[in-house]
């Protein structure tokens, strides 16, 4: 046969797709969650070196697919597609390995760390619209993405979707040209429930709030640790009506008068307690990342009774946080029994956050507060001796 050609319509019904593919040696192995039953109708055009599938309408178990696809080169396949999918559950298709318990499932970052070999020489161009996409425990709706993989570089740009009440648009580049792959990620979100996202991704459960994130990061490495240790770039954030869990700053301020008497001239250690949280009206700032160390010098938190500002670093390779902040009391805080802490109004109290990222410690520097108050008292005495009235 010197040439191969076929054209027409095809109605296809397969009762057990994995068995068919494995038994006929089309593939060597398949993930356990691949669809089993297939019903499809499509137009087919087969030439000597290409295959075009048009007007595709297929049902794979409960997944419906419509669109067009083609193989541009049968000898060295170039995949092309333009499809719409009602629902795609990658977690079901690629579940955790047998014998793994749920708590041992790979983290999101590990699942996003793509292997090298499958993307070397891969030729793919296409776009997809997915009504519901489930991946790494996160459900995205109204997904619209464009994929281009040529010359050992995979680009997913853009990928837009709705999730956790907001919208996100990302641009991902994964380069396997060199021996050590590189990853670049740009993303922007709006009206996103950031705390819910971070919890679902197993990043942290310490943050709540709705707002915007802007991410521009790049890194390289064959393992997750190498990638995290190399991340560089910028992150900006603005959250509203949220909370930082593990420490109740307002409750601490309410107890501060008693602590001053007890810890005069010393620091007061404020240990995290279950259920404790610091609520805020607004939280904002930006990070500059270099080799996995995220530096922040414009941290700002606003609450009805206080403002917090300052900066610090989050060191991912060492799993450490080190922050030095100033708490400024801007109004009286009503304590138990209606007691008002008027004495703290206008006070600036240094706050340190340090230790492991999962369970950091919070320390209020009462010594600095006492020193400041002592200076004010001395000022009052001197002015009184001079016969000058003081409003301080």
N, C-alpha and C positions, 0 to 999 in steps of 0.2 A: 504494500500500500504506500504509494508515494505521497499522497495527500489525504488529510482527514477532514471531513466537513459534515456538519449536521445542523438542522434548523427545525424548530417546531415548538409545540407546547408540551409540557410535561406535568402529569399529575402523579404525585409521589406519596406513598403511605409506607411508613416504616414502623414496625411494632417495637423493635429494640435497637435503637441507633448505636449504643455502645457495642453491643454484640456484633452488629454488622461491620463496624469499623475495625474492631480488633480481629474478628475471624478472617477478614479478607486482607489483613495486614496493611490497611490504609494508615494506621498509626500504631506505635508500639505500646502506648499507655494513654489512659484518659483519667481525668479527675472523677471522683466518685459521684459528683453531683450533676454530671452532664445530662441534659434532657434525654428521655427514653423514647417516647412516642413522637412521631413526626408526621404531619399532614401538610403537603405543600403543592401549590400550583405556580408554574412559572413559564416564561418564555426562555428558550435555550438556543444559543447560536454557538456552534463549535467549529473553529477553523483549525488550521494546522498548528498554530502557536498561540491561540487565545480561546477563552471561554467567557461568554457573556450570559448572565442571568438577568432577565428583565421582567417587570411586572410581577415581582415575587410577592406571594401571599402565603405565609407559612405559620403553622401552629406547632410549637415544640413544648409538649406538656401544656402548661398554662401560659406560655409566653407567645405573643403574637408578633410577627415580623412582617413588614412591608417594605418594598424598595427595589433597588437594583444592585448587582454586584458583578465583578468580573475578575478574571485572571489574565493579566496583560501578557504574560510570558509563561507558558507551561513548563519550559525547561528550567527557568529561574523565576519562580512566580512573583509577579507584582500584583498585589491585592488592591482592588478598587471597590468602594462601596458608597452607597447613599441609602440609609435605611431608617425606618422608624420602628421603635420597639415599645410595647406597652409597659412591660416590667422586666427588669433584669436583676436577678439576685445572685451576685457574685459570691456572697458568703455561703449560699447553699451549693453553688457549683464547685467552690474550692474550700470545703470545710477544713477545720483543723485535723491534723493527722490522727490516725487511729490510736487510741490509748491516751490521748491528751485530755486533761481535764480542762474545764472552761477557763479557770484562772491561769492556765498555762498557755492560752492562745497567744500567738504573736501579737505584739503591740502594733498600733497603726503604723508607726514609723518603720517597723520591721517589714510589714506587708507592703509598704510603699517603696521599699528599697528593692528596685527591680533587678533581676538577674542579668548577667551580661550576654551570655551566649545566644539566647533567643532573639536578641535585638541586633546582633552583628549581621550585616547584609540584608536585614529585613526591609522590604519594599512595600509600604502600605500608604495609601492615600484615601481618605474618605471622611464622611461626616455622618453623625448619628443623632437622632432625637429620641430620648428615652423618657417615657412618662414617669417611671419610678425606678431608681437605681439604688440597690442596697449593697454597701461595701463597708467592710471593717466596722460593722455595727451601726453605721450611719445611713439614713434614708434620705436621698436627694430626689427632688421632684422637678419636672420640666427641665431635664438635662439636655443641653445642646452643646455638642463638641465637634471639633475638627481635628483629625489626626494626620500627621505627615511624618513618615519614617523613611529616610533615605540617607545614604552615606554614613551609616552607623549612628545617626542622630534621630531620636524619637522626639517629636514635638506634638504636644496636645495643646493647641492654641487656636481659639479660646475654648475654655470649658466653663459654661455658665449653668447655674442651677439655683433652685430655691431649697433652703433647709433651715430648720430651727427658726422659723418665722421671718427669715431674712433672705437676702440674695447674695450670691458669691460669683465672682468671675476670676478664673485662674489661667495662668499660662505656664506650662511645664516643658522643660527641655532636659532630656536625658541622653548624654553623649557617651557612647561606648567605643569611641575611636581609639583612645589610649588604653593601656593596660588597667589603669585605675579609672573607673567611670566618674563622670561629673553630673551634678544635678543643679538645675536652676529653677526657681519658683517665684513667680510674681502672683499675688492674689489681692483682691480687694473685696470687702464685704460691706453690707449696709443693713441696718436694723436686725442684726443677727443676735440670737440668744447665745452669747459667747460662752457663758458658763456651761450651758447644756452641751455645746459642741466639744469643749475641752473635756468634760466628763465622759462623753461618748467615745472620744478618741483615747481615753485613758491617759490623758496628759496631766490633769489635776482636777480635784474636786473642790479646790479652795476658792474658786472665783465664781461669782454670779454677776449678771448684768447684761444689758442689751445695748448694742452700739456697733461701731465700725472698727475694722482691722485693715491695715494696709501692710502687706508683706513683700519684701524683695530680698531673697536669700539665695546663696549659692554655696555648694560644698562638693567635696569629692571623697570617695572611699569605697572600698569593697564590702565593708561591714557597717552596721548601724553605728557603732561607737566611733568609727573613723569618720563617718559622715557628720555626726553631731559635733565631733571635735574640730571639724573644719568649717562649720557654717559661718559665713560672713555676709553682711548686708544690713538691712534696716527693717524695723518694724515700728509702726505707729498705731496707737489705739485710743479710743474714746468710748467709754462705757457710761451708761446712766442707770440709775435706780437699781443698784446691785449691792453686793456684799463681799467682803473678804472673810473667809471662814477660818476659825481656829483661834481668834483673839477678838475680844469685845472691848474696843478702845473707849467707847462711851461709858460702859460699866466701870472701867478702870478709872476714868476721870471722876466718876461719882464717888469712888472710894479713896481718891487721892489725898484728901485732907487727913484721913486716918493714917494713910501710909507715910505721909510726911512726918507725922509724929513718931511713927515706929521706926522708920528708916532714915532718920535725920542724918544727912551727910553721906548717905549710901545710895546704891542703885536698888531699885525694886524690880525683882524678877517677876514678870507677868507670864505665867505658864499657860500654854494653850489648854482649853478645856472643851470637852465634847459639847457640841451645839453652840459654842461661842462664835460670834461673828460681828464684824464691824460694817455697819450699813453706810452706804454713801449715796449722795445724789448724783455725783459725777466723778469719774476717774479717768485720767488722761496721762499721756506720756509717749516717749519714743525710745527705741533701743538702737544702738549701733553695735553690731556683732562682728567680732574678729576671732577666728579660730574657736568658735563655740562659746566664747565669753560675751555675754550681752550686757553692755554698759548703758545706764540710764541716768541722766542728770536733770530731767524735767518732770519727775513724778509729781503729780498733783491730785489730791483727793479733796472733795468738798462734801461736807455734811452740815446739817443745820447748826450744830453747836461748835464745830471745829473745822480747821483746814489743815491738811498735811502736805508737806512739800519736801523735796530733797532728791536723793538718788542713790545708786548703788550698782552692784553687778550680780548677774545670775550666771554661774559657771556650770554649763552642762557637763563637760567632761569630768569635773570633780563633784557634780551633784551638790553644789553649795549655793547659798544666797547670802549676800552681805550688803545690807542697806543701812544708811544713816539718814533719818528723816527728822523734821521738826513738826511738832504738833502745836498749832496755834489755836487757843480757845477764843472763840469770837462771841460767845454768849453764855449766859448762865445755864447750867445743866441741873434740872430738878432731880434730886435724889429721893431716897425713901423718906417718907414722912414730910415731903415737901421742902426738904432742906436744899437751899440753893448754894451752889459753889461760886458765889460772886468773886471770891478771892482769886479764882483761876482766870477770870476774864482778862484777856490780853496777854496771858502767860505763853511763853514759848518753851516747850518741853521736848528735849531730844528723845527720839525713839530709835532703837536699833532692832533690826530684823536680821537674823543670821542663823546658819546651821544647814542641815539637810533640806532639800527642796520639799520633801514630803512632810516634814515636821519641824519647821523652823521655830526658833525661840524669839520672844519679843521682850525687849528690855526698855523701860522708861528710866531716863537718867534724872532722878530726883535731886541729886547733888547739884546739878546745874540749875535746876529750878530754885532750890534754896539759896544758892549763891546770888542768883538774880534778885530774889526777894530781899536778901540781906542788903544788897547794894541800894535798893529802893528805900529801905528803912534808914540807912545811913544818910541818903540824900535828904529824906524828910527831916531828920534830926538837924543836919547842917543848916537847911533852909529855915527851920524854926529858930535856931540860935541867931540867925541873921535877921530874923523878923520878917521873913518872906513867906507868904502863904503858898502852899503847894497843892496843885490839883491831882498829883500822882497818887 
